[in-house]
Every structure is written in structure tokens, then in C-alpha cells.
Amino acid sequence: MMSGHETQGAGFGPQPLQTRALTRESGRARQLLAAGEWCPAAADSEAAAAVLDRLAASLPTRRPATARTSATDRDRRLQRLLRTTLHHLDAGTVSPPAAALLAGVARAFLPWHATPNPPGAAAAPRYGTPEGAADTPAVPPTRAGEALLPDLTALFTVLASTSLPGTVPLTPPVEPWEVWYAGRFRRYGRPAFGVWTAETVACPGCGGKAGPWTVSCDWRLISLGCPCGVVTHEHGLAFSEVWLPLPDM
């Protein structure tokens, strides 16, 4: 598994790939599975199987293939992997260790949130856009992202196959975390295909929107603490809407 240091993209100089959380959680998952301390529930294995399909997806055969179509196909494969991971992370049905692992995968593949096909509305999330460069998104380090696939494929193969009929799920505890975040959180809705809504989350006590928030999470529930002293669990944010804007953890 690659470290969280800079990795080389194809012709674009060093690109940061945020793999700190992925390295930590994938290593922990392997240890727990090997020791028999984690027997995934059906929801965990179902999510793992869906992510595995994206990890193992082959590129389409094009004749003739050009450098442009090849690059687009490679990026689209990683983008679909990210979006599938986010779907199962935000569904809220997996166990805490599975959520932690999916969150690590999402953080690592965040550069493909809008590449090559950005969401079709201005209100859609803009994760992965560098600060001060809203109109010039970073080129994703595709080669570095693809280098993560073999190890992840092996891990998710085990996760997808360990929930056998008659197996009693065993879920190990996961340590909670707490960080400070000075900024705004946006809650997104998608009432129709291609239609997005967005709302900035405000403290129910003082109405403040910019924090600094105290963000606490036990991988089941996220709470936001405002400087005024009010702590709320009823912010309506999906897990990714909190996790992805935070600094690399």
C-alpha cells in the first residue's frame, strides 16, 4: 500500500494523493480479518462486492484507441469507484470498521470526484478543488490512483466473500475521533436527475455557520460542536459531506 507522500502523475509533476487514512484503515482491516476478529455483516459484504466490481473493472476495448480516449476511460473507472464508495458510505448501513475503510478509500480517490464527468449543476459538491483555484481543478494523478487498485482488490475480495450463510457477524470496536474545522459545511440534495440543491449548515443555537466546529465521530454518528457551546447531531449532513472537506487525517 502506498504512503501518504507525494506521488508522480503522468507528466504533471508531483501530485498529492491523500492515502494516510486508507493506509491506516486497510492495514487494520487486514489484521482484523486475518485474526478472525471481524466477521463482516451482510451489509458490509454487499458494499464490498459493489466496490470490488469497480476495483476489478476492465477498461473498454476501443478501435482505434487514442491517448485521449484511453485517459478518459482510466479516469472514468476511478471516478466510478469513488462514486460507488461514497454511495455505500453515505447509505449508513455498514458497520463502523467498514465505514472507516470506505472513508479511507473515498479520501484517496477524491481527485476523481469531478473527473472526467463533473456533476451537472452548480450546487453540486466541489470536493477536491484546490483553494483559490475554483475554475482550474487539479489534474488527478491517475497512475498513482491505479497503483492502489491491486492491494485494494485483494482486500475487498476477502471482505466480499467472508459473509457466508450461517456466519455470525462479529464487529470490532473502532476508536472515535475528534477534530476542529474552521469553515462551512454544505448539505446537498438531489431532488431530480441533474438537479442539485445546497444549504449551508447553521448552528441551531446561535445560527453560526463558519465554526470553528468541533467535529466528533464514532463512525455511526457525527456531531458538530459550535463555539457557542451547542452540540448537534441533527445537522442532516451525509458522512462524506463532513469527512471530505476536513484536512487529511
Disulfide bonds with the S-S distance in Angstrom:
none
